[in-house]
Amino acid sequence: MALVAPPDVPQRLAELKAEAAREFTARVAPAPTLVATPGKYWTPGKHWWTKPLFGILAIEALVALPFLVLVRGSVFFYAHRGWPGWLAVTAAAAATLIVVAVYGAWVARRFTGRVRFSGVVKWVALPLVLGFCAHALLFVSRTNAKAEVAQEYRATHPLLRLALSTLMLANHDLLITDLARVPLDYPRMGLPVNNGTLHYRQRDGWAHAVDLQTNGRGEIVNRLVQVYFHLMGFRTLRHVGTADHLHVELPLH
C-alpha cells in the first residue's frame, strides 16, 4: 500500500526552499553603501581624512626626529649630565648620525633590496650630519641677523646656535636682534646696566642668551617659537627692553 504525503507537505517544502534562497541571497549580497545626506552622519566618508592626516603627521615626525635628537640631546647632555658644550654637541651628533643612518638604510633596502650599513653611515649619514652641524655652528644668514649681530654669532653658545639654525629651517624669516653684549651696550640702548645678564660672555667663553624679534610677526608664530625653545630645554621670556622681543637663554650649569 503506497504512502501518500499529507496535502500540506509539498507547500511546506516550497516555503522552506524560498526561505533558504532568501537567506542565501542576503548572506552573499554586498553590503549597501551608505550615501551622505544633508544633516546626517554617514559611515564610509565620515573619517576619510584621518588616514592622509596621520600619514602627513608621521612623515613630519620622522623628518623632525633627527633635529630633535640633535638639539634636545645636546641640551640634555649639557644641562642634566654637566658635559661641556662641545662634548654635548658631539654626543648628540653621534646619536643623530645613527638615526639618519637607519633612515638611509631603510630607503636603500626599500629601493635596492640590499644595504651596507657602514656604507650608508660613511657616504650618507656622516656628510649630512657634519654638514648641517658645521653650517649651524659657523654661519648665520644676513636675512636672519643684522650685520653687527651676525658678527657676534660665533660668540654665542653652540647649543643656542644649533637650536636657532634648526628653527630657521622651518621659520625662514626668524630675525635675531641681539646676541652677545658688553656693559657699554646698555647705555647706548638707553637702558641701565644689567650685571647678571647671560648676554655677557660667561666663564665658558660664550654668551648664553639671544633676543628674537616679535614685532611684525603673528602672535601664533611667536607663541610657537617660544614653545619650541621651551621644549628644547631653554628658558624663555617675552618682555620689552628697547622693543618687544623674545629672550631665550641657556642656563649655566
Buried (B, 14 or more C-beta within 10 A) or exposed (E): EEEEEEEEEEEEEEEEEEEEEEEEEEEEEEEEEEEEEEEEEEEEEEEEEEEEEEEEEEEEEEEEBBBBBBBBBBBBBBBEEEBEBBBBBBBBBEBBBBBBBBBBBEEBEEEEEEBEBEEBBEEBBBEBBEEBBEEBBEEBEEEBBEEEBBEBBBEBBBBBBBBBBBBBEEBEEBBBBBBBBEEEBBEEEEEEEBEEBBBBBBEEEBBBBBBBBBEEBEEEEBEEBBEBBEEBBBBBEEEEBEEEBBBBBBEEE
